[in-house]
Amino acid sequence: MSATVIRAATSLGLHANARSLSSITQSGHYLTRHMIMQRQFAARHASATSAFSRSTFYSTMPSTKSNDQVQPSPAPMEDLTGAIKAGTAGSVAPEDSLSSASTTAIDTKPPAGLSGKITEFVRKGKEIVIQCKDGVKLLWVNKKIVKDLKQAQLQDGHQLTRREFQLIHKTDIDVKRMIPFGLIFLLATEYIPLIIIFAPQLIPSTCVTPSQLDGRRKKIHEKRSTMTEKLILQNKREITKEHLASYNSFISIAKKYGEGFDYNMIDRQHLSSFCKFMGLSGFGPKFMLKKRLDKHMTYLHKDDVLLHQEGLDSLTFSELQVANEERGMRSLEVSREHLEKSLAYWLRVSQSKDAQVPPALMIFSRMFLLHSTFKSDPARK
């Protein structure tokens, strides 16, 4: 196996020898394969991935604090050498391993008229098919890494890092999505572009490009903004935005109104609204909505524990965006400082020892605080 890994390292431009690679574990072997596949994807989609290929796939260095929305700098090759020698998948960020390859831009203009539109549609369709094939290959590699992590966790008592936890969580979801996605890909490939636009929840995350992900984020933010405006106008409770913006007031509200935010005390209409606000499906009877919402909030609670232990300084800008978005907070058109402060306030309340805050109250508070800014934040234009 050492010879295979040495050849793989050589193809990546790394200097390695049999002695230094003799202790590589099985997960390290998969990590090397993962890096080789990414190089192959980057070569195929060089023009579109040049801005984010290295920095989003294998950035192992903690990002520096900045108020500008700048992606973290690419990791130096020495860090990649250390990741291979370490023989673990923990150095791979979850969104890195789950990133997808984008399509290659074509400069040639299609002919005008109906024939031109058809030609352009066919061209984009072919690009999406290639993108999905590459995403499935990447998902297969992720699945093998996750298998090793779970085995190490059960047999050796390995403590998962936050990035490993995220990789396992997202890969498990993507594997479940492969069933409907595989049927669509085999039986109705021509409808995949429409599925990506109107039903992205059926598509594995490895098959979604960054531009498609940004489009989905914008739609979710627009829906959340509309729901926030309606809530503020229709709010008849004694709870206001100012109460939820202060930690002490928030804890007082949790003690006073906590029982009213139990899932069993909330009607179906409001449960559906909570699900939609958190990016979940709002369809189904009350018991399904409760189960769906409880599952998501349980996942966030486990993630909160790991974030509280590891801190926020090591998170990349992209990781901060995802973490805020998953919790119903603004992730677009904001600075890194805002993302850190909003996430830190969430963690302070959710991990509070002063009172037990119901998950539904956490969601309710995000509706009020969606457009909130911090004192040091620049005014929104």
C-alpha positions in Angstrom: 0.0 0.0 0.0 3.0 2.3 0.7 4.0 2.2 -3.0 0.5 3.2 -4.0 0.4 6.1 -1.6 3.8 7.3 -2.7 2.7 7.3 -6.3 -0.5 9.2 -5.3 1.6 11.7 -3.3 4.0 12.2 -6.2 1.0 12.9 -8.5 0.1 15.7 -6.1 3.6 17.2 -6.1 4.4 16.0 -2.5 7.7 14.6 -1.4 7.3 11.4 0.4 9.1 8.1 1.1 8.2 4.6 2.1 9.5 5.1 5.7 7.5 8.3 6.4 4.4 6.7 4.8 4.6 3.3 6.5 2.3 4.3 9.3 -0.5 5.6 7.2 -3.9 4.3 8.2 -6.8 3.2 6.0 -8.5 6.5 6.5 -5.4 8.2 5.3 -5.5 6.1 2.2 -9.0 7.3 1.5 -8.0 10.9 2.1 -5.3 10.6 -0.5 -7.7 9.2 -3.0 -10.1 12.0 -2.1 -7.3 14.6 -2.9 -6.4 12.9 -6.2 -10.1 12.9 -7.3 -10.3 16.6 -6.4 -7.2 17.3 -8.6 -9.0 15.4 -11.5 -12.1 17.5 -11.0 -10.2 20.7 -10.8 -8.4 19.8 -14.1 -11.7 19.1 -15.8 -13.4 22.3 -14.4 -10.3 24.5 -14.2 -11.8 27.8 -15.2 -14.7 27.8 -12.8 -13.0 26.3 -9.8 -9.8 28.4 -9.8 -11.3 30.8 -7.3 -12.2 28.2 -4.7 -10.7 24.8 -5.5 -7.8 24.7 -3.0 -9.1 27.2 -0.5 -12.5 25.4 -0.1 -11.4 21.8 -0.3 -8.4 21.5 1.9 -7.9 24.7 4.0 -6.5 23.3 7.2 -5.2 26.5 8.6 -7.5 28.6 10.9 -8.8 31.6 9.1 -7.8 35.1 10.3 -10.4 37.5 11.6 -11.5 40.1 9.2 -14.5 42.3 8.7 -14.4 41.7 5.0 -16.2 38.8 3.4 -13.1 37.1 2.1 -12.7 33.4 1.7 -9.7 31.9 3.7 -6.4 31.6 1.9 -5.5 28.3 0.4 -3.6 25.9 2.6 0.1 25.5 1.9 1.4 22.2 0.5 3.2 21.5 3.8 -0.2 21.3 5.5 -1.4 18.8 3.0 1.7 16.7 3.7 0.9 16.8 7.4 -2.7 15.8 6.7 -1.5 12.7 4.7 1.1 11.7 7.4 -1.5 12.1 10.1 -3.7 9.5 8.4 -7.0 10.9 9.6 -10.0 12.5 7.9 -10.4 15.0 10.7 -8.4 17.6 8.9 -10.9 17.8 6.1 -13.6 20.4 6.6 -17.1 19.1 6.1 -18.1 21.6 3.5 -14.7 20.9 1.8 -15.3 17.2 1.5 -18.8 17.8 0.4 -18.0 20.5 -2.1 -18.9 19.9 -5.7 -17.2 20.6 -9.0 -18.7 23.4 -11.1 -19.1 23.4 -14.7 -16.7 24.9 -17.2 -17.6 28.3 -18.7 -17.9 28.5 -22.5 -17.1 31.8 -24.1 -18.8 31.0 -27.5 -22.1 32.7 -27.9 -25.0 30.5 -29.0 -26.9 31.4 -32.1 -29.8 33.7 -31.7 -33.4 32.7 -31.9 -35.2 29.5 -30.9 -32.4 27.2 -32.1 -29.9 29.2 -30.0 -32.0 28.7 -26.8 -32.3 25.0 -27.5 -28.6 24.7 -28.1 -27.9 26.6 -24.8 -30.4 24.4 -22.9 -28.7 21.2 -24.2 -25.3 22.5 -23.4 -26.3 23.4 -19.8 -28.0 20.0 -19.5 -24.8 18.2 -20.5 -22.8 20.2 -18.0 -25.2 19.4 -15.2 -25.0 15.7 -16.0 -21.2 15.8 -15.8 -21.5 17.8 -12.6 -23.8 15.2 -11.0 -21.6 12.3 -12.1 -18.6 14.0 -10.4 -20.7 14.7 -7.3 -21.7 11.0 -7.0 -18.0 10.0 -7.3 -17.1 12.4 -4.5 -20.0 11.2 -2.4 -18.7 7.6 -2.7 -15.3 8.7 -1.4 -17.0 10.6 1.5 -19.0 7.4 2.3 -15.8 5.4 2.7 -14.2 8.0 4.9 -17.3 8.2 7.1 -17.3 4.4 7.4 -13.8 4.5 8.8 -14.7 7.3 11.2 -17.6 5.4 12.6 -15.5 2.2 13.0 -12.8 4.1 14.8 -15.5 5.7 17.0 -17.0 2.4 18.0 -13.8 0.3 18.3 -11.2 2.7 19.5 -13.3 5.3 21.3 -12.3 8.0 18.8 -13.7 11.4 19.8 -15.1 13.2 16.7 -14.1 16.7 15.9 -16.7 19.1 14.8 -15.7 18.8 11.2 -15.8 15.0 11.4 -19.2 15.2 12.9 -20.4 17.5 10.1 -19.0 15.2 7.5 -20.8 12.2 8.9 -24.1 14.2 9.2 -24.1 15.6 5.7 -22.9 12.3 4.1 -25.7 10.3 5.8 -28.2 12.8 4.4 -26.7 12.6 0.9 -26.7 8.8 0.9 -30.5 8.9 1.6 -31.0 11.4 -1.2 -29.2 9.1 -3.6 -32.3 6.8 -3.8 -34.7 9.4 -5.4 -31.9 11.1 -7.2 -30.7 7.9 -8.8 -34.1 7.1 -10.1 -34.4 10.6 -11.6 -30.9 10.3 -13.1 -31.7 6.9 -14.7 -35.3 7.5 -15.9 -35.5 11.3 -16.5 -32.1 12.8 -16.8 -33.4 15.7 -18.9 -35.4 16.9 -15.8 -32.4 17.2 -13.5 -31.9 21.0 -14.2 -35.6 21.6 -13.1 -35.2 19.3 -10.1 -32.1 21.3 -8.9 -34.1 24.6 -9.2 -37.5 23.5 -7.8 -36.6 20.5 -5.5 -33.0 20.9 -4.3 -33.8 18.8 -1.2 -33.7 15.7 -3.6 -30.2 16.4 -4.8 -27.1 15.3 -2.8 -25.0 18.3 -1.6 -22.0 17.0 -3.6 -23.9 17.6 -6.8 -24.8 21.2 -6.1 -22.5 24.0 -7.3 -21.6 27.0 -5.2 -23.7 29.3 -7.5 -26.7 27.0 -7.1 -26.2 27.0 -3.3 -26.0 30.8 -3.2 -29.3 30.9 -5.2 -31.0 28.6 -2.7 -29.7 30.7 0.2 -31.1 33.8 -1.3 -34.5 32.2 -1.6 -34.5 31.0 2.0 -33.5 34.4 3.2 -36.3 36.1 1.2 -38.8 33.6 2.8 -37.4 34.3 6.3 -37.6 38.0 5.8 -41.3 37.8 4.7 -42.1 35.6 7.8 -40.3 38.0 10.1 -42.2 41.0 8.8 -45.5 39.2 9.3 -44.6 38.0 12.8 -43.6 41.5 13.9 -46.9 43.0 12.6 -49.1 40.2 14.1 -47.2 39.8 17.4 -49.5 40.2 20.4 -47.3 38.7 23.0 -45.4 40.6 25.7 -42.2 39.5 24.0 -40.4 42.1 21.9 -37.2 42.2 19.8 -35.4 44.2 22.6 -36.2 41.4 25.2 -34.7 38.7 23.0 -31.6 40.8 22.1 -30.5 40.8 25.8 -29.2 37.7 27.4 -30.7 38.4 30.8 -34.1 39.3 29.4 -34.0 36.2 27.2 -33.4 33.9 30.2 -36.3 35.6 32.0 -38.6 35.0 29.1 -37.4 31.3 29.0 -38.3 30.9 32.7 -41.7 32.7 32.3 -43.0 31.4 29.0 -40.9 28.3 28.5 -43.9 25.9 28.9 -45.8 27.7 26.2 -43.0 26.8 23.7 -43.3 23.1 24.2 -43.9 21.3 20.9 -47.1 19.8 22.2 -48.5 23.3 23.1 -47.9 24.7 19.5 -50.5 24.2 16.8 -49.8 22.8 13.4 -49.8 26.2 11.6 -47.0 27.6 13.8 -45.0 24.3 13.7 -45.2 24.5 9.9 -43.9 28.1 10.1 -41.1 27.1 12.3 -40.1 24.3 10.0 -40.1 26.6 6.9 -38.1 29.2 8.8 -35.4 26.7 9.6 -35.2 25.6 5.9 -37.3 22.4 6.4 -40.4 21.2 4.7 -43.6 22.5 6.2 -45.9 19.9 4.8 -47.4 17.0 6.7 -49.5 16.5 9.9 -48.6 17.8 13.3 -46.7 14.7 14.5 -44.5 14.7 11.4 -43.7 18.4 11.8 -42.8 17.8 15.4 -40.5 14.9 14.5 -38.9 16.8 11.7 -38.3 19.9 13.8 -37.1 17.9 16.8 -34.6 16.0 14.7 -33.1 19.2 13.3 -32.8 20.9 16.7 -31.2 17.7 18.2 -28.6 17.8 15.5 -28.0 21.6 16.2 -27.7 20.8 20.0 -24.9 18.3 19.3 -23.2 20.7 17.0 -23.5 23.5 19.6 -21.7 21.3 22.1 -18.8 20.8 19.7 -18.7 24.5 18.7 -18.7 25.5 22.4 -15.7 23.1 23.0 -13.6 24.0 20.0 -14.5 27.7 19.7 -15.3 29.8 16.6 -11.8 31.1 15.7 -10.9 28.0 13.7 -14.0 28.2 11.5 -13.7 29.4 7.9 -15.9 32.1 6.5 -17.9 29.4 4.7 -18.3 27.3 7.8 -19.6 30.4 9.7 -22.1 31.0 6.9 -23.4 27.5 7.0 -23.6 27.4 10.8 -25.6 30.7 10.9 -27.9 29.6 8.1 -28.7 26.2 9.8 -29.8 28.1 12.9 -32.1 30.5 11.1 -29.7 33.5 11.1 -28.6 35.8 8.4 -25.6 34.5 6.4 -25.6 36.7 3.3 -24.2 40.3 2.9 -22.7 40.3 6.4 -19.2 40.5 7.7 -17.3 37.7 9.5 -17.6 39.7 12.7 -21.4 39.6 12.5 -21.4 35.9 11.8 -19.2 35.2 14.8 -21.2 37.4 17.1 -24.6 36.1 16.1 -23.3 32.5 16.4 -21.7 33.3 19.8 -25.0 34.7 21.1 -26.8 31.6 20.0 -24.3 29.4 21.8 -24.5 31.5 24.9 -28.3 31.1 25.1 -28.5 27.4 23.9 -25.7 26.3 26.3 -26.9 28.4 29.2 -26.9 26.9 32.7 -29.2 29.6 34.1 -32.3 28.2 32.5 -33.4 25.5 30.0 -34.3 27.3 26.8 -36.9 25.4 24.7 -35.8 24.8 21.1 -39.0 26.4 19.8 -38.2 29.6 21.7 -34.8 29.6 20.0 -36.5 29.5 16.6 -39.0 32.1 17.7 -36.2 34.4 18.8 -34.4 34.1 15.4 -37.5 35.4 13.7 -37.4 38.6 15.7 -33.6 39.0 15.4 -33.2 38.1 11.7 -32.2 41.6 10.7 -30.5 42.6 13.9 -27.1 44.2 13.8 -24.4 44.5 16.5 -22.9 47.7 17.8 -19.7 47.4 15.9 -21.4 46.3 12.7 -21.6 48.8 9.8 -25.0 50.0 9.0 -26.8 48.0 6.3 -27.4 49.8 3.0 
